[in-house]
Amino acid sequence: MIIIGSQLIKPNEYPVAPVIDILLKDRTTGKNIIFATNEYAFAYERDEITSELVSGKFFSEMQPRVEKAKENQAARTKEKAEVFTPSWICNKMNNHCDEEWFGKKGVFNTERGNSWAVNNKKVEFPEEKTWKDYVLSKRLEITCGEAPYIVSRYDTTSGEPIEINRRIGILDRKLRVVNENAKDEKEWRDWVYKAFQSVYGYEFQGDNLLIARINLLCTFVDYMLAVQGKKPTKQQLNKIAEIVSWNIWQMDGLKGTIPFENKPDEYDGQIGFDFIFGTNEQKEEINVECVIKDWQAGKKVKFSDIRSNKDEI
């Protein structure tokens, strides 16, 4: 059975449709992200995901993991080690990180078995740290899937929606802090952008990656409606989509490259011309080592250059 479209992810509707071309961008290659899976009969794993496919065949079959058929879930687990984490475990792990940062427990919530009780008091910060320090602190979710550690619109294992005041993602926590401390709409918006710029995640499979990007975009809309009482403008959607397309990127985590590619120094001994394809033109050089954006420095950086520096991400 095919589910026609997802009840959780709707790429043909607002707010995704107006910025789908941005959400599909691969900032390393300058092209679009690729499928990196053979699950779809109409595409090969190296094929780019296009806006035409998203509005057509891909849309009719693309769902979050929880909405996929059980046999498809099992196949992806076997072939790609794809296993998604329930929200209560994401919360427990995010709580541990925050306990390290704040120096105390229960800052955002208290765990209650497979659930949690929200701490509704305004978040207090250690004497030597400020709310802005927390928002700017960089966080990375490796092999992020649909990005449940970053944003928690729904539980990825049950599909159950999570109300804003109960969300437990890394970005959700930063946005709560902005909500509690921003003095006016402009400061709120500026620091929401900074919050999005401070969270990163990478994923191998293109459908998961697109869903993750959509989840971050929809989270922005959710908070804008809840706090400002209005939808974002097209310009604001474009800005968030651009940030997300840089910060949530496609990568083979073992190599630090885009899927199915090698680093330049691993091409030794290979022919550098397209004789095999009947031409003598030199291949277009592609920098396959993944690049991301350091927003505070205002520059692109190779992920491989910063992955060992704990002060970076």
C-alpha positions, 0 to 999 in steps of 0.5 A: 500500500502507498500512502499518498503524501504524508500527514506530517510532511507536506512539501506541496503546501505552505510553507515548503512549496515557496522555498522547495528549490532552496531546501533541495540545494547541496551547498558543496556541489552547487547542485541538488541533494541526491536520493542516495537510496534505491528505494524509489523505482523511478530514480537511481541513488545518484539522481538529484532530487528535483522540485518536479519530482517532489511535486510528482512521483516522489511526493506520492511516496515520500513519508517520514519513517513512521508512515512507511510500510513496515517492510520498508522500515526493516529494509532501510534498517538492514541496508543503511542501519536506519534506526530512529530514536523516540522523543523521550530518549532524545530528551534524556540525551539533550538534558544531559548536554544541558546539565553539562552546560548549565551545571545543574539538572532540570533546566527545561524539564524533568524526566518521568519514565518515557515522558517528561514534566516541563519546567515552566519557570523562566530559564536561569543562567549561570553567573558567568553565562548569558542567554545569548551564550546559550543561543550561540553555542553550536550543536551537531546531530550526526546521522540526523535522519529526520532531525529529532534531536534538533526539533521535535514537531512529532515523535519519529517512532510514533508520529504523535505531534508534540505541542510547542511548550513540550518540545525538547529538541536542541533548537526548540530549547534555544527558541524557548530561551529567545522567546523568554528574553527578546525585548521586541519583535526585531530582537526576537527575529534576529536571535531566532536566525542566530539560533538556527545558524547554531545547529547542524546535522548531516544525513546520508539518505536524501529523503531523510535529509529533505524531511529534516530540512522541512522539519526545521522550516516548519518549526520556524513557522510554528514559533512565529505563529505562536509568538508573533501571531503571524506567518513569516514573509516570503523573505523570512522563509527564504532566509531560514531555508538558506540557513537550513540548506547550509546547516543540514547537509548531505554527507557520508559520515565515514568519509566526510564527503558527499555520498559515493564520492572520495576525497581528492587524494583518494583519486590517485591512479584514476583517469582524469579524462572522459575517454571512457565516455567517448570524449577527451574533455577534462572532467569538471572538478567537484570539491566533494569534501563537504562544506558548511557555513560558519555564520559568525565568521561569515565564511565557508569551511570544510567539515573535515577541518573542524570535526576534531575541534570541539570548540567549533561544533 
